[in-house]
């Protein structure tokens, strides 16, 4: 089980230019949600697993402080735990980089980074690979376990032949604070066109709310994801996507012949802090990810061993944002959002909402071929995983991780 934990500068300092951007990193002067997540593991009946906490800092100059903070939290939590807990720090990653360089494998360094959601997720699978695990269970630190049988359910189907299909990836789902899987968001006029919550709930009802228990899914939650080594040794998360790396990984996996199945009995309670970014910025980030993913799908070519995918494969969500009318959705929703801001006297936010429309046609458009890029990335990732499977290499990296 791997839990990444994101940390930012003290709240009095805030974000600085050049800092990595995450949804809600914990300020160093607060306790955050990590301790709560770790302590909730005590409810699990099956504790036959290693727990790895990845300490992620928004900036290099606070990495040491973050390492000490997370180490202290782990120490206070692990005293009463029956699970082995390892802390993965930036210093561990530096040592791995030095090992790769000394072995003439400097080219692999950029595949292992502690900055950006996709890079962190790749460490969430690389570390289990090095530790010899067949299965990686990806959890986030703003969640708590409430189901005593979570781990037994997580292991139930993974790696097995179910109905003639090998299950190499299982998605669980989130329970909201009210205990329901549906998202409860107050409707605002701009949502008429940017209807992500409505489409997400439609997808949740279709996949989570119906039988059978295990079924193919067009969406996945990054904080409740079970991945077999058959998949994570072959397909990486794509650092080219700015956010939404979980669903992007599902798209990549499908291109390379792997199917995600959702288990509608595998739930975890999601208790995230409030997002601090304004709505226009959230819309901008979503716009960027969907434009990138659509370009990846549209640029597909016939390649042996790969499967062509289409937006309709991911309906109702995220498929509805991967089609030709995406720019129309952006324009209509951002105009309404701009009007709403203006009515509230927020002129700058109103202008930024309108900027989203122009930027969708310029800055958001990938400057390279995302499909070609992910094909190259996949080959290099597979080479890295094969190289690091060598006994002497794996042993050296394992020692670094377990320091």
C-alpha positions in Angstrom: 0.0 0.0 0.0 1.4 3.4 -1.0 0.2 6.8 0.3 1.7 10.0 -1.1 1.5 12.9 1.2 1.8 16.5 -0.2 3.2 19.3 1.9 3.6 23.0 1.3 5.3 26.0 3.0 4.0 27.3 6.3 0.6 29.0 5.9 2.0 32.4 6.7 4.4 32.1 3.7 2.0 30.5 1.2 2.7 29.6 -2.4 5.8 31.0 -4.1 6.6 31.2 -7.8 8.1 28.0 -8.9 6.4 25.8 -6.3 4.6 22.7 -7.5 0.8 23.0 -7.6 -1.4 20.4 -5.9 -5.0 20.5 -4.9 -4.6 20.9 -1.2 -1.0 20.3 0.1 -0.8 20.5 3.9 1.1 23.6 5.2 4.1 22.7 7.4 2.6 24.5 10.4 -0.5 22.2 10.5 -1.0 18.5 11.1 -3.0 17.7 8.0 -4.8 14.4 7.4 -1.9 11.9 7.1 -2.0 10.8 10.8 -5.8 10.2 10.5 -5.4 8.1 7.4 -2.6 5.9 8.9 -4.5 5.4 12.1 -7.6 4.3 10.2 -5.6 1.3 8.9 -6.1 -0.2 12.4 -9.6 -1.1 11.5 -8.5 -3.5 8.7 -8.7 -7.2 9.4 -6.0 -8.1 6.8 -2.8 -6.3 7.6 -0.5 -8.5 5.6 1.1 -5.7 3.6 3.8 -3.1 3.7 2.8 0.5 3.9 4.9 3.1 2.1 4.4 6.8 2.8 5.9 9.1 0.1 6.8 12.6 1.4 6.1 15.1 -1.4 7.2 18.7 -1.0 6.0 21.6 -3.2 9.6 23.0 -3.3 13.1 21.7 -2.9 14.0 24.1 -0.1 11.4 22.7 2.3 12.1 19.0 1.5 14.1 18.4 4.7 11.4 20.0 6.8 8.8 17.8 5.1 10.8 14.7 5.7 11.1 15.4 9.4 7.4 16.3 9.7 6.2 13.1 7.9 8.7 11.0 9.9 7.3 12.3 13.1 3.8 11.6 12.1 4.7 8.0 11.1 6.5 7.5 14.4 3.5 8.6 16.4 1.2 6.4 14.4 3.2 3.3 14.0 3.8 2.6 17.7 0.5 0.8 17.9 0.3 -0.5 14.3 0.8 -4.1 13.1 1.9 -3.0 9.7 5.5 -2.2 8.6 5.7 1.4 7.6 8.4 2.8 5.3 9.0 6.5 4.5 10.2 7.4 1.0 12.0 10.7 1.0 13.6 13.0 -1.6 17.0 11.8 -0.2 16.0 8.2 -1.1 15.3 9.4 -4.6 18.6 11.2 -4.9 20.4 8.0 -3.9 18.5 6.0 -6.5 19.5 8.6 -9.1 23.1 8.3 -8.1 22.9 4.6 -8.5 21.5 4.9 -11.9 24.2 7.3 -13.0 27.0 5.1 -11.6 25.5 2.2 -13.6 25.4 4.2 -16.8 21.6 4.6 -16.7 21.3 8.3 -16.4 18.7 8.4 -19.1 16.2 6.8 -16.7 16.4 9.6 -14.1 13.6 11.7 -15.6 11.2 8.7 -15.1 11.6 8.9 -11.4 10.7 12.3 -9.9 9.0 13.7 -6.9 7.2 16.6 -8.6 3.8 16.4 -10.3 0.9 14.0 -9.8 1.9 11.5 -12.5 5.5 11.4 -11.4 4.5 10.7 -7.8 2.0 8.0 -9.0 4.9 6.4 -11.0 6.8 6.2 -7.7 3.7 4.6 -6.2 4.2 1.7 -8.5 8.0 1.7 -8.9 8.5 1.2 -5.1 6.2 -1.8 -4.9 8.0 -3.2 -8.0 11.4 -2.9 -6.2 10.0 -4.4 -2.9 8.8 -7.4 -4.9 5.1 -6.9 -4.6 2.7 -8.3 -7.1 0.1 -5.7 -6.3 0.2 -2.0 -5.5 -2.7 -0.5 -3.6 -2.8 3.3 -4.1 -4.5 5.3 -1.4 -4.4 9.1 -0.6 -3.8 10.7 2.7 -7.2 12.6 2.8 -9.1 9.3 3.1 -10.0 6.9 6.0 -10.8 3.2 6.0 -14.2 2.3 7.3 -14.6 -1.2 5.8 -12.8 -3.9 7.8 -12.6 -6.1 4.8 -11.1 -3.5 2.5 -7.8 -5.3 1.9 -9.4 -8.7 1.4 -11.7 -7.2 -1.2 -8.8 -5.4 -2.8 -7.0 -8.7 -3.2 -10.0 -10.8 -4.2 -10.0 -10.3 -8.0 -6.6 -8.8 -8.8 -4.4 -11.0 -11.0 -7.1 -13.6 -11.5 -9.0 -14.8 -14.5 -12.6 -13.6 -14.1 -15.0 -14.7 -16.8 -12.2 -15.3 -19.2 -10.4 -12.0 -18.6 -7.4 -11.4 -16.5 -8.0 -8.6 -14.0 -4.8 -6.5 -13.8 -6.5 -3.3 -12.5 -9.3 -2.7 -10.1 -10.9 0.6 -9.2 -12.6 1.2 -5.9 -14.6 4.3 -5.3 -15.0 7.2 -2.8 -17.7 7.7 -0.3 -18.4 11.4 0.3 -18.6 12.8 3.8 -22.3 12.1 3.9 -21.7 8.4 3.1 -23.0 8.5 -0.5 -20.9 8.0 -3.6 -22.6 10.8 -5.5 -21.1 14.3 -5.6 -23.3 17.0 -4.1 -22.6 20.3 -5.7 -24.8 23.4 -5.7 -25.9 24.1 -9.3 -24.6 27.3 -10.8 -25.6 28.5 -14.3 -22.1 28.0 -15.9 -22.4 24.2 -14.9 -25.1 23.9 -17.6 -22.4 23.6 -20.2 -19.5 22.4 -18.0 -21.6 19.6 -16.6 -18.8 17.5 -15.1 -20.5 16.8 -11.8 -23.7 15.7 -13.5 -21.9 13.4 -16.0 -19.7 12.0 -13.2 -22.8 11.2 -11.1 -24.3 9.6 -14.2 -21.2 7.4 -14.6 -21.2 6.6 -10.9 -24.8 5.4 -11.0 -24.2 3.3 -14.1 -21.0 1.6 -12.8 -21.1 1.8 -9.0 -24.8 1.6 -8.5 -25.6 -1.5 -10.6 -24.8 -5.2 -10.7 -22.6 -7.1 -11.3 -20.1 -6.3 -8.6 -17.1 -6.2 -11.0 -17.5 -4.5 -14.3 -15.5 -2.5 -16.8 -15.3 1.2 -15.9 -14.5 4.4 -17.9 -13.3 6.2 -14.7 -11.0 5.5 -11.8 -10.1 7.2 -8.5 -6.4 7.7 -7.9 -6.8 7.3 -4.2 -8.5 3.9 -4.5 -6.7 2.0 -7.2 -5.4 -1.6 -7.2 -2.8 -2.4 -9.9 -1.1 -5.7 -10.7 2.6 -5.8 -11.7 1.5 -7.2 -15.1 0.2 -3.6 -15.7 2.5 -1.4 -13.7 5.6 -3.0 -15.2 4.4 -2.1 -18.7 2.4 1.1 -18.5 3.4 4.3 -16.7 1.4 7.4 -15.7 1.9 10.2 -18.2 3.7 13.3 -16.8 2.4 15.2 -19.8 -1.1 15.4 -18.3 -1.3 18.3 -15.8 -3.9 16.7 -13.5 -6.5 13.9 -13.7 -3.6 11.4 -14.0 -5.8 8.6 -12.7 -8.2 8.6 -15.6 -5.4 9.4 -18.0 -3.7 6.2 -16.8 -6.9 4.3 -17.5 -6.9 5.6 -21.0 -3.2 4.7 -21.5 -3.8 1.2 -20.0 -6.6 0.6 -22.4 -4.5 1.7 -25.4 -1.9 -1.0 -24.3 -4.5 -3.7 -23.9 -5.4 -3.5 -20.2 -8.8 -3.1 -18.8 -9.8 -1.4 -15.5 -12.7 -3.1 -13.6 -14.6 -1.3 -10.8 -15.5 -3.3 -7.7 -18.7 -1.7 -6.4 -18.0 -3.1 -2.9 -14.5 -1.6 -2.6 -15.1 1.9 -1.0 -13.1 4.3 1.1 -14.3 7.5 2.8 -13.0 10.6 1.1 -12.6 13.6 3.5 -10.6 16.2 1.5 -9.8 19.7 2.8 -11.5 22.5 0.9 -9.8 23.5 -2.4 -8.1 26.9 -2.3 -8.0 27.6 -6.0 -10.7 29.8 -7.6 -13.2 28.2 -9.9 -11.7 29.8 -13.0 -8.4 28.1 -12.3 -10.0 24.8 -11.6 -11.8 25.1 -15.0 -8.5 26.0 -16.7 -6.7 22.9 -15.3 -9.6 20.7 -16.3 -9.6 22.3 -19.8 -5.9 21.6 -20.2 -6.2 17.9 -19.2 -9.1 17.2 -21.5 -7.5 19.0 -24.5 -4.4 17.0 -23.9 -6.2 13.7 -23.6 -8.3 14.3 -26.6 -5.2 15.1 -28.7 -3.7 11.8 -27.5 -6.8 9.9 -28.7 -7.1 11.8 -32.0 -3.4 11.2 -32.8 -3.5 7.5 -32.4 -2.0 5.4 -35.2 -2.2 1.7 -35.9 0.6 0.1 -33.9 1.1 -3.6 -33.4 0.1 -4.7 -29.9 -1.9 -1.5 -29.2 -5.7 -0.9 -29.3 -7.3 2.2 -30.7 -9.6 3.9 -28.3 -12.4 6.4 -28.9 -14.1 9.0 -26.7 -17.3 6.9 -26.7 -15.3 4.2 -24.8 -15.2 6.5 -21.8 -18.9 7.7 -21.8 -20.6 9.2 -20.0 -17.5 10.5 -18.1 -14.9 11.5 -19.1 -16.0 10.7 -22.7 -18.3 13.7 -22.8 -15.2 16.0 -22.5 -13.1 14.2 -25.1 -15.2 15.0 -28.2 -15.2 17.7 -30.8 -17.6 20.0 -28.9 -15.0 20.5 -26.1 -14.2 24.1 -27.2 -17.9 25.0 -27.3 -18.3 23.7 -23.8 -15.3 25.8 -22.7 -16.6 28.9 -24.4 -20.2 28.7 -23.2 -19.3 27.8 -19.6 -16.5 30.4 -19.2 -18.7 33.2 -20.6 -21.4 32.4 -18.0 -18.8 32.1 -15.2 -17.3 35.5 -16.3 -20.7 37.1 -16.1 -21.3 35.6 -12.6 -17.9 37.0 -11.4 -18.7 40.4 -12.9 -22.1 40.5 -11.1 -20.2 39.8 -7.9 -17.8 42.6 -8.5 -14.8 40.3 -9.1 -13.5 41.9 -12.3 -10.1 40.1 -12.3 -11.7 36.7 -11.9 -14.2 37.6 -14.7 -11.3 38.4 -17.0 -9.5 35.2 -16.1 -12.6 33.2 -16.9 -12.7 34.7 -20.4 -9.0 34.1 -20.8 -9.8 30.4 -20.5 -11.5 30.6 -23.9 -8.5 32.1 -25.7 -6.0 29.9 -24.0 -7.9 26.8 -25.0 -6.9 27.6 -28.6 -3.3 28.5 -27.8 -1.4 27.5 -24.6 -3.6 24.5 -23.8 -2.9 22.8 -27.2 0.0 20.4 -26.8 3.2 21.5 -28.6 4.0 17.9 -29.4 2.1 14.7 -30.2 0.8 13.3 -26.9 0.3 9.8 -28.5 3.8 9.6 -29.8 5.1 10.9 -26.5 3.3 8.2 -24.5 4.5 5.5 -26.8 8.1 6.6 -26.3 7.5 6.9 -22.5 6.0 3.5 -22.3 9.0 1.8 -24.0 11.4 3.6 -21.7 9.3 2.8 -18.6 9.2 -0.9 -19.6 13.0 -0.8 -20.1 13.5 0.7 -16.6 11.3 -1.9 -14.9 13.1 -4.7 -16.7 16.5 -3.2 -15.8 15.6 -2.7 -12.2 14.3 -6.3 -12.0 17.9 -7.6 -12.1 18.7 -9.1 -8.8 21.7 -7.0 -8.0 20.0 -3.7 -9.1 16.8 -4.4 -7.3 18.7 -5.4 -4.1 20.6 -2.1 -4.1 17.5 0.1 -4.7 15.6 -1.9 -2.1 18.3 -1.1 0.5 18.0 2.6 -0.3 14.2 2.4 0.1 14.4 0.6 3.4 17.0 3.0 5.0 
